[in-house]
């Protein structure tokens, strides 16, 4: 592990050839020249790198395309790796069908004020993902559009303004069937958030600008962190089990590792953490002292001489104490839960009296104000997610209620789903109901049926 090895790195590359990852046929001219490397500090050990770029599938979510970085000499900043990547100049294409760029030079952006907006964006990346938790809401398309917006503001690329660009003017990977396939509102919200806060906020991530051939084609790269947080399992009202995998320990030994957790996004070693020993081997972490019916964020961490690095963030919700859990011991009839309201309600159901092979159904009514129903079987394994159910008229402010963005309510308050899981040897399942608005009221029932 090297200093900032598991940070976010920015890659800016200039290319002689017009490539295809950024998908725009506009050719750059003299008027499109921007001063990208003025005031940046060169990284001597990374002044002759090789890059291999591959656009890959448009369905991936973590980057606009992939890039392999090689021929890097040992240093404190950049290593040979495969990373997610982003374009900076929206009106230029990018050659990306396993195309190789050689002689790439790296420049540090940490001490350059001009690059603070992009460094700040990736400093809060996990926070943004937590703010827009529904799968597919904050995709690589919204992130790419935000990067283009900030690059224009910084003066390192042409202006990109989603309010001024029609669907027909957008790069092709941001359209589908002639229409924008991303949320313009989310792009504006995140861009405004960054521009409002970057100058007065702590920036924990700094990147690097990489220069290749003569014609300035720009790319933004996020290398992997080097550590992965395992899924959270065996969740009880007060405990849970997770752990981590160290993919790249760097050049100095790991002196401490474990996981950190908090009720806020992006937990650090200033929060509650486990100490799971030393070395780069995979590790298991036992979390204890949790509160019941509470949502937590957890990240793996590792420490060496270069500093502390963190893995991806995971979330989990603890159950209720046993005395208030539900019990289902007869099949064929609907068993009602208690009704609920604002916040997160977690019901753990005991089905030890139900035979293996029984099928389970859920029916619910969120009434007017939207609520969401999630079923886990076994606990920790999601088998059903109703999406937000209620009246579409309750589509909310995206800052206060990002859960409803951008698709809002997906169905009426009343619904039913049969066959959500088949019982095996596990004797408990969990229902998590989320009501993000004060005053909401909801109900749900559970039923099981035995085949034959």
Steps between C-alpha positions, in 0.01 A plus 500: 500500500634844412402849608157573349518155332139438591385853437325616191728590213413730214633414161500759227635391167550675173492288187592557134215282380129556538366216705158346563433473875372855539282457191487838334601570144589864564863555401711718729639823363743767610226669699457182707853511645512515880789537745480169684846453645597854599612502864487122541791303649643215288534150652843394374444125553185519287623693195504211253185302574296284264120521489258249349145634464184295452151646493344169600128465571279805548322307774788522750443751777839592649662689214436623149762254370797290618872574486813293572803691633844334463873578485485701822820505709470463881377825654276633775206591281405278204529126439438267206130419508167474319266788573168660414536812286314811394513750214563870558422654160142416411529618136791270410495123439749252647665202325433218742484156334797356691709790367843567652649840590871508587731758655232631734616752763341553840452831681375545859196727551495507881649848543319655203188698591357468149456126548320519836145452362585162342705390800211595727245314285683173552565579866121482552429218252390252769285766664327564168437129450345484846286807421362331187469142630264345247680287241536682172412848631857634509653322201825551311304722258408758766855492639647550152274798436601652835868460411442674165317780679780552754773477236334784311476707818870439572599617153671175403232392252207645298189608687239229563162626620207258514255791493636624168556170316213327324480121485626506141812695606605253771773236449342177375570301818282745691202435274273208419247505218577866448432602861726566800554182706615680814349737757573863418370598844749278685784637286403856592455415870841335535678765292348780710589313820865465397534859382338631817713298744836408347684818602400474868505121544772252588619324185614147583575390145743647251564382149750498218493640150657272242620642171545283193534605138478844340125548449338565839240234562415489867402208724426474873600175675404342833736209586373231739546549872707186559265372772149350475234493771320166526122464507341535843350174632362345819326824594327505840352791698846574648765320291609433141785329312701639209871533415730593217732393220826688442564493126817712498707552816754727331865513600475496881337245732150540639526594869127506576177405324131459570168672432353831618128566534269792573142617456644761259652435158876458451605368843868547588739391775359786707177296525445151646744248350620144542869404522547182302876471507782567255607374159329494160292182549121506472332569833164454675361775724244449776307820570326537837334765714248600232157649560191312388300611194782730384666547161883494505777574250816289507838510320811284523826680578873424497797691640867500401785752495335683209179568693144366538293377206131406483299252297157531344208593722220258590179556696295274723205530738475326835186318609275550801553325831350153528212589730337716229574274201219336302412134492332312217403140580201429271482507121202595289388818677633854489688602815493874565794705616458799721447817301776757489605846393800731479855362488628145456303213654662154511293188571679167552265207445540157662388225260652201681158326510452530123617201291789523256373565146222740602455806276457849643291795378470864608222752455518861610336842493709816519187712465589852376846598618761272338662214692725212394496132599810278489508129591822316594532121511721390656562820692743715303398358161244719324232301315241771438491879468163663431649836401327815623123445510236769555368804316716655228392843625737446793804527270733694727779750509811316374722646772273408791370173353752361248338158538231605252743614230488484205217255438291588803221269611496175301149384583182556703503460875325163493683197364567126533789274400474121513784252525760742631701211644488126573592389850815291544688427823498866609231572761483879491435769241480876527274774366638855488250781442626851432276804539707814431223750568351598834134405514521197272294191588543151358391138545619160379405131539693176451364165378660163439375204299611137489526330158259220418 
